[in-house]
Amino acid sequence: MLRLDLMRNLYLFRNYGKDALLLSVLAYNVGPYAILGTSKRPKSRLLRKIERGDRNIYNDYIAFCRWHGKQIPSIKFRRQVEYDLFFVR
């Protein structure tokens, strides 16, 4: 099931080249539309920066560490590890 979900997310982010895996892993945890946006929710700042070619995305990626509006230290640590593993400079 994990592979199927990851493959679906990779398909959604296939046009983002080397950032597709990073976005897919994040989407697996927060939902793809938290990143892509909807008619009621704007596109994430992270995705807008990637689309502009801005590679300074660390703070925007780490910002996805909240649950019910509170920053959760364990989720923040997880995002830091994911970023270090998947970010292609």
N, C-alpha and C positions, 0 to 999 in steps of 0.2 A: 504494500500500500504506500509506503514511503517513497519508493521508486516511482510509482505511478504519479503521485502528487508532485514530486520533484520534476518529472518529465512534463507534466502539464504546465508547471510554472516556467520551466525552461522554454516551452513553446510560446508562452505569453511574452517573455522577455527576449526572444530570439534575435530581435533587431538591435540589441544593445551590446553586441559583440562580446568583448572580454569582460564586461560587467554583468552579463546574463546570469552567470552562476551566483554571484554575490546577491543580485536582486531576487533570484529564485529562492535562495536559502532564506532570505529575509521574508519573502512573501509566504513561504511555508509556515512561518511563525506568526506573522501579523495579518496575513490575508493579502491577496494580490491587489485588491481595490484600495487598501490603505496606501499603496504605493502608486497605482495607476490612477486613482481617483474615480469618481462616479459623477453623475449629473448633480448630486447634492454635495459632493466632497471634491475639493480641488486636488490636482496632481500633487504628490509629495514634493517638497523642496529638494530632496535627494534626487529624484528622477529628473526634475527640471535642470539641476546642475549637471547631471550626466549628459542630458540632451544638449546642453550648451557646450559641452567639452570641458567643463570645470572639474579638475581632478581633486579639488580640496573638499572631499565629501566625508571625511572622518566624523566630524561633529554631527552632521546630518544623519549618518548611519547609526551612530551611537545614540541619537535621540530617540530611537525606537526601543526604549527600555522602560516604558511606563505601562502601568496596569491600573485602571481606574483613576488616572491622573497622577499617580504617585510613581516616583522613580524607584525602581527595584534594583538594588545593587547586584544581585545575582544575574539578572537579565542584562544589565549594563556590562558586566564582566563577559558574559556570553557574546554580546555584540562585539566587544573588543577582540576577543579570540577569533570570531568569524571574520572580522575585518582583516586581521593579521594573516589569516589563512588564505583568504580568497581575493584580497585586493591586489590587482595587477598594476604596478606603477609604470 
